[in-house]
Amino acid sequence: MHAANLSAFAALAVALGLSGCATTSPQTVASTYTSAPPAPDAAASGPQRDLTPEEKKVIIDAVATSLRDPKSAKYRWAKFPMIVTEDSVNYCALVNAKSPHAAYDGEQAYIVEARVVGGHVSSAVIGLIAGGKDRALIATMCAKYGLDPNKSS
């Protein structure tokens, strides 16, 4: 696949991935393409905590559907808000894994929409995942919500 085709594929993936999140997220796809970015996720600006092993499993299950060999994936985890006032939040982090698209193999950034019940992640849906030079697309999208997958450890 040529670089132009990969870029076109990435743009399509962004649009499709975000359209899936738009149905339950307070931010719509249309608002992400306006000249003024949406306000950062309120939860992202407050105190943060590590995810519990159960919450990590929920996110792994959501991300695994986009990987070629999910059992060999190595996750790096970003902090999660201690106080969540919404029933869902965006979460961004990194995974080192094999992608169904060879150009994306290796470290990939992802964004998931995490459903929160009782202050803990109860379910998650993958919004978008990309590696290679298209990883920057995810970082840019995450930044619009006050998140940074590169702060994963």
N, C-alpha and C positions, 0 to 999 in steps of 0.2 A: 504494500500500500504506500503511495507517495505521500510526502509531507502535506501537500494541499488536501489530499483526501482525509488524512488524519485530523487536520484542523477543521475541516467541514464536519467530520464525524464528531469531534469534540464539541463543536457548537451545537450540533443536533442533540448530543447527549445532555448538554447543559439545559437546553430548552425542555427536553423530555423529562429529565430528572427533576427539574424544578416544578414542572407542571404537576407532577405527582404530589409534591409537597404543598402546592398552593391550595388544595382543597381543604386542608385542615390547619394551615399556618395562617397567622394573622397578616403576614406579608404575602402579597400576591406576586406572581411572576411579572406582571406588568409594572409593579412598583419597583422591582429590582432593576429595571432598565430606564428609569426616569433620571433626570439630571441630578436630583437630590437623593442620595442614598437613604434607605430607611434608617430609623434610629436604631442604635445597637440594641441587641437583646437586653432588656433590663436585668435579667438574671446574670448575664455575662459580666456585668460591671461590679457586682457585689462580691462578698466572700465566697471562696470556692473550696471544694473538697475533692478527695480521690473517689472514684467510683468503687462501689462494692464489687466483690467477685460475681454476684448475681447480676448486677447491672452490666458489667463487662460482658457476661454471657449473652445477655439480650442484644447488645450492640454487635457482638461477634456474629450472632445468628443473622442479623440484618445485613451485615457487610459480606458475609460468606457467600451469599447468593450471587455476588458479583465477582467472585474469584474462581480461578481454574483449579487450584489445589488448596482449599480452605484450611485443611489440617496442618499444612506447613507454614501458614501465615504467622508473622510475628507482629504483634500490635504495640504501638506506642500510644499512651493514654494522655489526653489533656485533662485538666481539672474540670469539675462540674460544679454548677452553682449550688451553694448550700441552701439558699432560699429561692424557691421557684413559685411564682404567683400565677403562672399559666398552667394549663393542663398539658402543654407540649412545649418543648424548646428545641432549638437547633444545637447540634453537637458536632464539632469538627476534630479530627485527629488523623493519625497516620497508621498505615499498615504496610509491611514489607511482604509482598506476596506475588504469586504468578497471576497475571491477568488473562482473561480470554483473548485479549489483544496484546500480542507480543511486545509492541512498542511501549506498553504501560507496565511491563514486568518490573519488579523492584519496589521501591518506596512509592506509595500512592497516598494521596490525601483523599479524605472522604468527608461528606456531610450527611448526617442522619437527622431525621426528625424523631425525637424521643418523647414518648408519652410518659407523663409523670403522674403517679398516684401516691399520695401520702409522702411527697417529697422524694420519692425514689423512681427510677426508670422502670416502667413496667412493660413497655414494648418500644420497638424502634422500626423505622422504615428508612431504607437507604434512599437518599436524595440524589447523590452524585458521587462518583469515585473516578479518579484519573491519576495517572502517573506521567513520567516523562516530562516533556515541556508543558503539557497540558495541566500538570499539577498546579501551576500558577493560577489557573482558572478557579480551582477550588479555593485556594488561599484568598483570592479576590472576593469570591462569594462569601466565604466565612467572615472576612473582614467587615463586610456590610452588616453583619450581625454582632460585631464586636468580638469575634472569635479568631483564633489563630492556630491552625493545625500544627504549625512549626514549633509550638510550645509544648508539644507532646513529649513525654519521656517514658 
